[in-house]
Amino acid sequence: MIYGTGGFSGAGGRHGVLARLDPRVKILCLLCISVFSVILENTVSLLVLFSLSWILVAVERMQWRNVRMLLLLVGLTVWGTMFSQSVFYFEEPRTVLVNIVSADTPLIGRWTGDINIYREGFRYGAVQSLRFASMMVYGFIFCWSTDSGKMLSGMVQLKVPYVIAFMTVTALRFIPAIMDEVATVSLAMRMRGRRVLSPNPVRLAGNWLKLIRPVFINCYRRSNILSLSIQSRAFQPSAARSTAEIRQLGKGEKVLLSIVLLSTTVLVLLKILYGLYLWDVLYVSRLRGIYEISRLYL
């Protein structure tokens, strides 16, 4: 029998539309979406991809605490990407909004030079953050709508090496545990009169260090317990295993998978043709419409 890991604690949306899909379909769709998030460059297209992820959240009717946590993670990802790109943006033109460190500053200025926050960097970071935020939302939807046992079975049926499949599912099972640990430590800090968020950057960094340290220690203990449990059961990833009979995909699942795979193939081909044109490798006058579509919409 395939080693099952049980369901995700606190997962929401188990009775939604996505929860009824075959895990193989969801895994392949998630891979195709990752290709979209990497290849797409147009802001509108990335916004559509990001908006579609939240439409799926609404359709799946996730629990509010999961949606709230996802909103926080997306907000932190977007803000972190925007801020980092605003500081390390080197393309021209660029407009300085705030000068953090001047080259004339004693000691540190000689080592770092000018450190500025650029307006164009904020815009570029906002667009790039859509890639990370989209994949984050899609990934959490996949985890919350798929039982871990079915996820492992689906990956094995897709010929993913058992060791990789087992480690992936085991790692995903730590997500709700980490969420619970963070909530517990945050509650303990608030009961002691301390706030996790603070307008003071130094205090904010100190609070987050105090929050992360016990979470990291508890996760380390859990991983040790899990590894000892696996060893005590003489687990061998290379051992022969019998799997349940492979279920045939339904007509709707086949249609959905065909549409996603076909659209991904078309997108990749369009980007390859446009790339060959930009690199002066291949230009076909009859494909000017394709070049224009790729430039404006992809």
Secondary structure, 3 states (H helix, E strand, C coil): CCCCCCCCCCCCCCCCCHHHCCHHHHHHHHHHHHHHHHHCCCHHHHHHHHHHHHHHHHHHCCCHHHHHHHHHHHHHHHHHHHHHHHHCCCCCCCCEEEEEECCCCCCHHHHHCCEEEEHHHHHHHHHHHHHHHHHHHHHHHHHHHCCHHHHHHHHHHCCCCHHHHHHHHHHHHHHHHHHHHHHHHHHHHHHCCCCCCCCCHHHHHHHHHHHHHHHHHHHHHHHHHHHHHHHHCCCCCCCCCCCCCCCCCCHHHHHHHHHHHHHHHHHHHHHHHHHHHHCCCCCCHHHHHHHHHHHHHC
